[in-house]
Amino acid sequence: MSVPRSNAENQPLLKAAIKGGLEKLGLLLIQESGSRRVHDLLNKIARAWIRGLPSFKARWMERSLRKHYARKQAIEWYGPRAPLWYDHRTDLHTWNTTRNSQWLERGVYAREVISSGCSVLDLCCADGFYPYHFFSLTAAHVDAVDFSGECIERARAVHASEVIDYHCMDIVESPFPKSSYDVVTWDASIQYFDENSIHTLCDKIALAIGEDGVLVGSAKIADHTSDLLGERHHFSSSGELRKLLEAHFPYVSILETVYPQRRNLYFRCAAKAERLGGFVR
């Protein structure tokens, strides 16, 4: 009875079969032409082709992932109903062609103020991409929250970590999982709350970070997609955002980045100026 071989076991056999086939072809050409150089040339071609198999496989996989996520994005985001969260693996696998780095900014800017061993509250975490990839290797603990049970289920499935606890909750009405945090992150979601809810959340965040913590986050300048995406507060300028935040935090800094299809406002808020780091505008 023959035992099926694994892919790893079959690879040497495949290489041998390919090389053997080319050698047979070379012998036939020698018989026809009488030239040994043809056989040597084919052997060189076979060896070069076999050496190139790993890189060919890697390029093929990269192209396949890029096409998959580009197609996935087109189906989900250009349909009649926008999904509950954006799958940032699309940015990861299409970055080579888009060259758009804005998806990295929120993770990097937040990570800059997360020191080893600190506690983090990530508001509106969606599928957990950012707390998993940017916070979990540094923070001692992360509470990641979202109102959508579907998002939390997805986060626990694809971005699970022993330092991250995912919570499904209404962050306006419900108390935060813990009473205090070193860092609170609130990225790309403040515009989905009305002004009263934003003020309520800022009061809760100010209490949670106390004198030594910091709030970091981002907002999108309103554009033609704002109504389609269900944004409730349309920010028109950094000045408007600053005025809203300064009603709750003594120190506020805002940095704007501009891309062809989007303008982002990154903010940091704290009770002490030094907690803003080098992010002072």
C-alpha positions as CSV (number, residue, x, y, z in Angstrom):
1,M,0.0,0.0,0.0
2,S,1.5,3.4,-1.0
3,V,1.5,6.2,1.5
4,P,0.6,9.7,0.1
5,R,3.6,12.1,0.3
6,S,3.4,15.6,1.7
7,N,4.2,18.6,-0.5
8,A,7.6,18.9,1.2
9,E,8.4,15.3,0.4
10,N,7.2,15.7,-3.2
11,Q,9.2,18.8,-4.0
12,P,12.6,16.9,-4.5
13,L,10.8,14.4,-6.7
14,L,9.2,17.2,-8.7
15,K,12.6,18.8,-9.2
16,A,14.2,15.5,-10.1
17,A,11.4,14.8,-12.6
18,I,11.8,18.2,-14.3
19,K,15.5,17.9,-14.4
20,G,15.3,14.3,-15.7
21,G,12.9,15.4,-18.5
22,L,15.3,18.1,-19.6
23,E,18.2,15.7,-19.5
24,K,16.3,13.3,-21.8
25,L,15.5,16.2,-24.1
26,G,19.2,17.1,-24.1
27,L,20.2,13.5,-25.0
28,L,17.8,13.5,-27.9
29,L,19.2,16.8,-29.1
30,I,22.7,15.3,-28.8
31,Q,21.7,12.3,-30.8
32,E,20.3,14.6,-33.4
33,S,23.1,17.2,-33.5
34,G,26.0,15.3,-32.0
35,S,26.9,18.4,-29.9
36,R,27.6,18.0,-26.1
37,R,27.2,21.8,-25.7
38,V,23.5,21.5,-26.1
39,H,23.2,19.1,-23.2
40,D,25.4,21.3,-21.0
41,L,23.3,24.3,-21.9
42,L,20.0,22.6,-21.0
43,N,21.5,21.4,-17.7
44,K,22.3,25.0,-16.8
45,I,18.7,26.1,-17.8
46,A,17.3,23.3,-15.6
47,R,19.4,24.3,-12.6
48,A,18.6,28.0,-12.9
49,W,14.9,27.2,-13.3
50,I,14.8,25.0,-10.2
51,R,16.7,27.7,-8.1
52,G,14.1,30.2,-9.2
53,L,11.1,28.2,-8.0
54,P,11.0,29.7,-4.5
55,S,11.1,33.3,-5.7
56,F,8.6,32.5,-8.4
57,K,6.2,31.0,-5.8
58,A,6.6,34.1,-3.6
59,R,5.9,36.5,-6.5
60,W,2.8,34.4,-7.5
61,M,1.5,34.4,-3.9
62,E,2.1,38.2,-3.6
63,R,0.2,38.9,-6.8
64,S,-2.6,36.6,-5.8
65,L,-3.1,38.3,-2.4
66,R,-3.0,41.7,-4.1
67,K,-5.7,40.8,-6.6
68,H,-7.8,39.1,-3.9
69,Y,-7.9,42.1,-1.6
70,A,-8.3,44.6,-4.4
71,R,-11.3,42.7,-5.6
72,K,-12.6,42.3,-2.1
73,Q,-12.4,46.0,-1.5
74,A,-14.2,46.8,-4.7
75,I,-17.0,44.4,-3.9
76,E,-17.5,45.6,-0.3
77,W,-17.0,49.3,-0.5
78,Y,-18.5,50.1,-3.9
79,G,-21.7,48.2,-3.2
80,P,-25.0,49.5,-1.9
81,R,-24.0,49.1,1.8
82,A,-20.6,49.9,3.3
83,P,-19.3,47.2,5.7
84,L,-18.9,47.8,9.4
85,W,-15.1,47.9,9.2
86,Y,-12.3,48.3,6.7
87,D,-10.0,45.3,6.3
88,H,-6.6,46.9,6.5
89,R,-5.0,43.7,5.1
90,T,-6.1,45.3,1.8
91,D,-3.7,48.1,2.5
92,L,-0.9,45.7,3.5
93,H,-1.2,43.5,0.4
94,T,-1.8,46.3,-2.2
95,W,0.8,48.8,-0.8
96,N,3.3,47.8,-3.5
97,T,1.0,49.2,-6.1
98,T,-0.9,52.0,-4.3
99,R,2.2,53.4,-2.5
100,N,-0.4,55.0,0.0
101,S,1.1,55.0,3.5
102,Q,-1.8,56.7,5.3
103,W,-3.0,53.4,6.8
104,L,0.4,53.2,8.7
105,E,0.1,56.7,10.2
106,R,-2.4,56.0,12.9
107,G,-0.6,53.0,14.2
108,V,2.8,54.7,14.2
109,Y,1.5,57.9,15.8
110,A,-0.3,56.0,18.6
111,R,2.7,53.6,19.1
112,E,5.0,56.6,19.7
113,V,3.3,57.3,23.1
114,I,2.8,53.7,24.1
115,S,5.7,52.8,26.5
116,S,6.6,49.3,27.7
117,G,4.2,48.0,30.3
118,C,1.5,50.6,29.9
119,S,-2.3,50.0,29.8
120,V,-4.2,51.0,26.6
121,L,-7.8,51.5,25.8
122,D,-8.6,51.3,22.0
123,L,-12.0,52.8,21.2
124,C,-13.8,51.6,18.1
125,C,-11.3,48.8,17.4
126,A,-13.2,47.2,14.5
127,D,-11.4,43.9,13.7
128,G,-8.5,44.6,16.0
129,F,-5.9,45.2,13.3
130,Y,-4.2,48.1,15.0
131,P,-4.1,46.9,18.7
132,Y,-2.8,43.6,17.4
133,H,-0.1,44.8,15.0
134,F,1.0,48.1,16.7
135,F,0.2,47.9,20.4
136,S,0.3,44.3,21.6
137,L,4.1,43.8,21.7
138,T,4.6,46.8,23.9
139,A,1.6,47.4,26.1
140,A,1.1,45.2,29.2
141,H,-2.6,45.2,28.5
142,V,-5.0,46.4,25.9
143,D,-8.8,46.8,26.2
144,A,-10.2,47.0,22.7
145,V,-13.9,47.9,22.4
146,D,-16.4,48.2,19.6
147,F,-20.2,48.5,19.5
148,S,-20.5,45.8,16.8
149,G,-20.6,42.2,17.9
150,E,-19.6,41.1,14.4
151,C,-16.4,43.2,14.6
152,I,-15.5,41.8,18.0
153,E,-16.1,38.3,16.8
154,R,-13.9,38.9,13.9
155,A,-11.2,40.5,16.0
156,R,-11.1,37.5,18.4
157,A,-10.8,35.2,15.4
158,V,-8.0,36.9,13.4
159,H,-6.2,39.2,15.9
160,A,-6.2,37.4,19.2
161,S,-3.5,38.1,21.6
162,E,-2.9,37.2,25.3
163,V,-2.6,40.9,26.1
164,I,-5.7,42.1,24.3
165,D,-9.3,41.8,25.7
166,Y,-12.0,42.5,23.2
167,H,-15.3,44.0,24.5
168,C,-18.6,44.6,22.7
169,M,-20.1,47.7,24.3
170,D,-21.7,51.1,23.8
171,I,-18.8,53.4,24.7
172,V,-21.1,56.4,25.2
173,E,-23.6,54.7,27.6
174,S,-21.4,52.1,29.3
175,P,-18.5,52.5,31.6
176,F,-15.0,51.7,30.2
177,P,-13.7,48.2,31.1
178,K,-11.2,49.8,33.6
179,S,-11.3,53.1,35.4
180,S,-7.9,54.3,34.3
181,Y,-5.5,54.0,31.4
182,D,-2.1,55.3,30.4
183,V,-3.1,55.7,26.8
184,V,-6.5,55.9,25.1
185,T,-6.6,55.6,21.3
186,W,-9.6,56.8,19.2
187,D,-8.7,56.6,15.5
188,A,-10.8,57.3,12.4
189,S,-14.0,57.1,14.3
190,I,-14.7,60.4,16.2
191,Q,-16.6,61.7,13.1
192,Y,-19.2,58.9,13.5
193,F,-20.5,60.4,16.8
194,D,-22.7,63.5,17.1
195,E,-21.3,66.5,19.0
196,N,-23.1,65.7,22.3
197,S,-21.7,62.1,22.3
198,I,-18.2,63.4,21.5
199,H,-18.4,65.7,24.5
200,T,-19.6,62.9,26.7
201,L,-16.8,60.6,25.5
202,C,-14.1,63.3,26.0
203,D,-15.2,63.8,29.6
204,K,-15.0,60.0,30.2
205,I,-11.5,59.8,28.5
206,A,-10.2,62.8,30.5
207,L,-11.2,61.1,33.7
208,A,-9.6,57.8,32.5
209,I,-6.2,59.2,31.5
210,G,-6.0,61.5,34.6
211,E,-3.0,63.8,35.0
212,D,-0.4,61.5,33.4
213,G,-2.2,59.8,30.5
214,V,-2.7,60.8,26.9
215,L,-5.4,60.5,24.3
216,V,-4.3,59.9,20.7
217,G,-6.6,59.6,17.7
218,S,-7.5,60.9,14.3
219,A,-10.4,62.4,12.4
220,K,-11.2,62.7,8.7
221,I,-11.9,66.1,7.1
222,A,-15.4,65.8,5.6
223,D,-15.6,65.0,1.9
224,H,-18.1,63.6,-0.7
225,T,-18.0,60.2,1.1
226,S,-19.0,61.4,4.6
227,D,-22.8,61.1,4.2
228,L,-22.4,57.7,2.4
229,L,-20.4,56.4,5.3
230,G,-22.8,57.6,7.9
231,E,-20.5,60.2,9.5
232,R,-22.5,62.3,12.0
233,H,-20.0,65.1,12.6
234,H,-18.5,66.7,9.5
235,F,-15.1,68.3,10.5
236,S,-14.2,71.1,8.1
237,S,-10.9,72.1,9.6
238,S,-8.3,71.4,12.2
239,G,-9.4,74.5,14.1
240,E,-12.9,73.1,14.5
241,L,-11.5,69.9,16.0
242,R,-9.1,71.8,18.2
243,K,-11.9,73.9,19.7
244,L,-13.9,70.9,20.5
245,L,-11.0,69.0,22.2
246,E,-9.7,72.0,24.1
247,A,-13.0,72.2,26.0
248,H,-11.9,69.0,27.8
249,F,-8.1,68.8,27.7
250,P,-5.6,71.5,28.8
251,Y,-3.1,70.6,26.0
252,V,-4.1,69.7,22.5
253,S,-1.9,69.1,19.4
254,I,-3.1,68.4,15.9
255,L,-1.2,67.3,12.8
256,E,-2.8,67.2,9.3
257,T,-1.7,64.9,6.5
258,V,-3.0,65.3,3.0
259,Y,-3.5,62.6,0.3
260,P,-5.1,62.9,-3.1
261,Q,-8.4,61.3,-1.8
262,R,-8.3,62.1,1.9
263,R,-7.2,64.6,4.6
264,N,-6.5,63.3,8.1
265,L,-6.3,65.2,11.4
266,Y,-4.2,63.4,14.0
267,F,-4.6,64.7,17.5
268,R,-3.1,64.2,21.0
269,C,-4.6,65.5,24.2
270,A,-3.3,65.5,27.7
271,A,-3.3,67.3,31.1
272,K,0.5,67.8,30.7
273,A,2.3,69.2,27.7
274,E,5.2,66.7,27.9
275,R,2.7,63.8,27.3
276,L,2.2,65.2,23.8
277,G,5.8,64.1,23.0
278,G,7.3,65.6,19.9
279,F,3.8,65.8,18.3
280,V,3.3,69.6,18.9
281,R,1.4,71.7,16.5
